[in-house]
Amino acid sequence: MASSRNLFSLFHRHRVIPFEFLGQPSSALFSTHIVGDTPILVRDFIHKALYDPNVGYFSQKSASVGVLDSSIKFNRFEGRKAYMKHLDKIYKQSDVSWFTPVELFKPWYAHGIAESILRTTNLSVPLKIYEIGGGSGTCAKGILDYIKLNAPTRVYDNISYTSVEISSSLAAKQIQTVGEVDSHLSKFRVEHRDATDRNGWGDVNEQPCWVIMLEVLDNLPHDLIYSENQTSPWMEVWVERKQGEELSELYRPIEDSLIKSCIEIIDMPDATAGGSRVSSAMKNIWAKVFPMPRWCWLPTGCMKLLQVLHGALPKMSLIASDFSYLPDVKIPGERAPLVSTKKDGSSSDYNSYLDAKGDADIFFPTDFFLLEQMDHYCSGWMKQQKDGEPLKRGKKRRTLSLDTAAFMEEFGLPTKTRTKDGYNPLLDDFKNTKVYLSVPTHNVK
């Protein structure tokens, strides 16, 4: 599986800087102290390791996003070998580290997203789209192109497409990319701000809209909780500095509100796929015989983002794509990240997230079942389950998770990314990725 591991590393790249990392951090989420005399939560440590202006991984890497001069003509390649040779060539010719899937498969990837929107939205009202972490603007342009050509004229004439982008350089690039079609510019705008800052969204917008997040979730901060064995209570994990440069973990009783919310969701009856009482009893017996420490990674950054989006856009429809699992993870715990660095063109992984001190990417798999539960929770529906209260109303969301291949076969044009011998990199090389769709129901008033 070495080739698939290398291919995964080749395609992965950072898409969006979560939270206001380039300026003053939010006091509600991130400590203003660095790892020194004052311990910090793991999410604070990850934030610093990735985004610190001076020593963060992404701050030290090129900020440019790879843009292909033209679309790749997949039907000209004999098969996988020829395609990979071409991919290697364009990387060597470019100064950037990564090309995103939406860029490699333009315009077909974006066209698939656009088709899914057109099929599942009410076109009798003006179409409003927000994209978080839009990169170079390739997705936005592709969607606008598709809607202009395939939707009724009134849909394109009345569309509003807003990119929420924290990077000023990417914001400018997006306008340039979308502006290649003059008529798009009156439909498109960039808001240079932090998507997780509730104030940036203004008053609650009750109108239907779409929110697009492509490869945003994997670099959002996570927290870590720890338990001595299978029956001991969970503890928050903090990072502290010992003598010199040595870092170690510190365990404290759980008090953080985001951590509490994530645990609450995971512990709900519907949040454990096979969580029967018999199974729990067997686990307790097993824990007494073979006690083992436990680690669990919690997507608190995703939780915060969903809270903000549901609060600002209660009738939003959401489409998100990301990695559903990661290969060869060495770090312990459920939903553990890969901590990967590149030296001399080859990737190597660290055994501990504490080893990442500005020289490594930290990226997480997305638990799409948990994402669905958090989505329901932040919409207000699942909160009624707290303390065992019965649900008096139906769900506020209709949700669906699809493998990327299944999504593109349904909404895209797979023939456009197929080589002569039938190999299809979009369908064949992204088996560890999924697309999440979430739309409001009639229970959203």
KABELHU-V83093 format. One record per residue. N is the residue number from 1. OMEGA is omega in degrees with one decimal (* if undefined). Layout:
N OMEGA
N OMEGA
This chain:
1 -178.0
2 -178.3
3 179.4
4 177.7
5 178.6
6 179.3
7 177.6
8 179.9
9 -178.6
10 -174.4
11 -174.4
12 172.5
13 178.7
14 -177.4
15 -173.6
16 174.7
17 -176.5
18 -179.2
19 -176.6
20 -173.8
21 -176.2
22 177.9
23 179.8
24 -179.7
25 176.8
26 -177.6
27 -179.8
28 -175.0
29 -170.1
30 177.1
31 177.5
32 179.6
33 171.9
34 177.8
35 -178.4
36 179.3
37 -176.9
38 176.6
39 178.5
40 175.4
41 -178.8
42 180.0
43 175.6
44 -179.6
45 178.9
46 177.2
47 -178.1
48 -178.3
49 -178.0
50 -164.5
51 178.6
52 -175.5
53 -175.8
54 -173.7
55 -177.7
56 -177.2
57 -176.7
58 177.0
59 -178.8
60 -179.9
61 177.5
62 -178.7
63 -176.6
64 177.4
65 -177.5
66 177.6
67 178.1
68 179.1
69 -179.8
70 179.4
71 176.2
72 178.8
73 -173.2
74 -177.2
75 176.2
76 -178.7
77 178.7
78 -178.4
79 -173.8
80 -177.5
81 -179.8
82 178.9
83 -179.0
84 176.4
85 177.9
86 179.8
87 178.1
88 -179.6
89 -177.1
90 175.7
91 -179.9
92 179.7
93 -175.8
94 177.1
95 -176.3
96 -179.2
97 -172.1
98 165.7
99 -179.5
100 175.9
101 -179.4
102 176.9
103 -179.3
104 -175.9
105 178.9
106 -2.3
107 -166.4
108 178.8
109 179.5
110 178.6
111 176.3
112 176.1
113 -178.7
114 -179.6
115 178.6
116 177.6
117 -178.0
118 -177.8
119 -171.4
120 -179.0
121 177.0
122 -174.6
123 177.3
124 176.0
125 -179.3
126 -178.7
127 -179.9
128 -176.7
129 169.2
130 172.2
131 178.6
132 -179.4
133 -172.5
134 176.4
135 -176.8
136 -179.6
137 -178.1
138 179.6
139 -179.4
140 179.9
141 -179.5
142 179.0
143 179.3
144 176.0
145 -175.8
146 -179.2
147 178.4
148 -175.4
149 -168.9
150 -179.7
151 173.7
152 -175.7
153 -177.9
154 179.2
155 178.8
156 -178.0
157 -174.6
158 -176.3
159 173.9
160 -177.5
161 -177.9
162 174.3
163 175.8
164 -169.7
165 -177.7
166 -178.6
167 -179.4
168 -179.6
169 177.9
170 177.5
171 178.8
172 179.9
173 -180.0
174 178.6
175 178.7
176 -178.6
177 -179.0
178 -177.8
179 174.8
180 172.1
181 -172.2
182 -174.9
183 179.7
184 -170.5
185 179.4
186 179.8
187 -167.5
188 172.9
189 177.7
190 173.0
191 -177.4
192 -176.4
193 -180.0
194 -176.3
195 -178.1
196 175.3
197 -176.8
198 -178.6
199 -178.6
200 -178.6
201 177.8
202 -179.5
203 177.1
204 179.3
205 -175.6
206 -177.8
207 175.7
208 178.4
209 175.4
210 172.7
211 -179.3
212 176.1
213 179.5
214 179.8
215 177.0
216 -169.9
217 -171.1
218 179.4
219 175.0
220 -177.3
221 175.3
222 171.0
223 -179.8
224 173.1
225 -172.1
226 175.1
227 -178.0
228 177.8
229 -172.2
230 -177.4
231 179.1
232 -179.7
233 176.7
234 177.9
235 171.9
236 175.9
237 175.5
238 177.6
239 178.2
240 178.8
241 176.3
242 178.7
243 179.0
244 -176.6
245 -175.7
246 177.2
247 178.0
248 179.9
249 177.3
250 -175.6
251 -178.7
252 174.4
253 -175.8
254 178.3
255 -175.8
256 -174.4
257 179.6
258 177.1
259 178.4
260 -179.0
261 179.4
262 178.8
263 178.4
264 179.7
265 -179.2
266 -177.7
267 179.7
268 -177.1
269 -176.7
270 -173.5
271 175.5
272 -170.2
273 -179.4
274 -170.5
275 177.0
276 178.3
277 178.4
278 178.6
279 179.7
280 179.6
281 178.7
282 178.2
283 179.6
284 177.9
285 -179.8
286 -178.6
287 180.0
288 -179.0
289 -178.6
290 179.8
291 179.9
292 176.4
293 -178.9
294 171.8
295 178.4
296 178.9
297 -175.8
298 -178.9
299 -177.5
300 176.4
301 176.4
302 179.1
303 180.0
304 -179.4
305 179.3
306 176.6
307 -178.9
308 -177.3
309 179.5
310 178.1
311 -177.0
312 -173.8
313 -173.7
314 179.8
315 -179.9
316 163.6
317 -172.2
318 171.1
319 -177.6
320 175.9
321 179.6
322 -179.9
323 178.2
324 172.2
325 -179.7
326 -178.6
327 168.9
328 178.5
329 -178.1
330 -175.9
331 -176.8
332 173.1
333 174.0
334 179.2
335 -179.2
336 -177.9
337 163.0
338 174.6
339 -166.8
340 176.0
341 178.7
342 175.9
343 179.7
344 175.1
345 -179.8
346 -177.3
347 172.1
348 -174.9
349 175.0
350 178.3
351 -178.4
352 176.6
353 179.4
354 178.4
355 -179.4
356 -177.2
357 178.2
358 -177.4
359 -175.5
360 173.2
361 176.2
362 -178.0
363 -168.7
364 168.4
365 175.3
366 172.9
367 -172.3
368 174.4
369 177.1
370 175.9
371 178.1
372 179.8
373 177.9
374 177.9
375 177.4
376 -178.5
377 -176.9
378 175.7
379 178.7
380 -175.4
381 -173.2
382 -179.5
383 178.4
384 -179.8
385 179.0
386 -179.1
387 174.3
388 179.4
389 179.5
390 177.5
391 -176.8
392 -178.7
393 179.9
394 -179.9
395 177.4
396 -177.5
397 166.2
398 -170.4
399 -179.5
400 173.7
401 -179.0
402 167.8
403 -178.9
404 179.8
405 179.9
406 179.2
407 -177.4
408 175.8
409 -179.8
410 -171.6
411 -175.3
412 177.3
413 -174.5
414 -179.1
415 -177.2
416 -179.8
417 -177.0
418 177.1
419 -174.6
420 -176.7
421 176.9
422 176.9
423 -178.3
424 -175.5
425 180.0
426 -179.5
427 -171.7
428 -172.5
429 -177.8
430 -177.5
431 176.4
432 177.2
433 178.8
434 174.4
435 -179.0
436 177.4
437 -179.3
438 -179.2
439 -179.4
440 175.2
441 179.2
442 179.3
443 174.4
444 -177.0
445 *
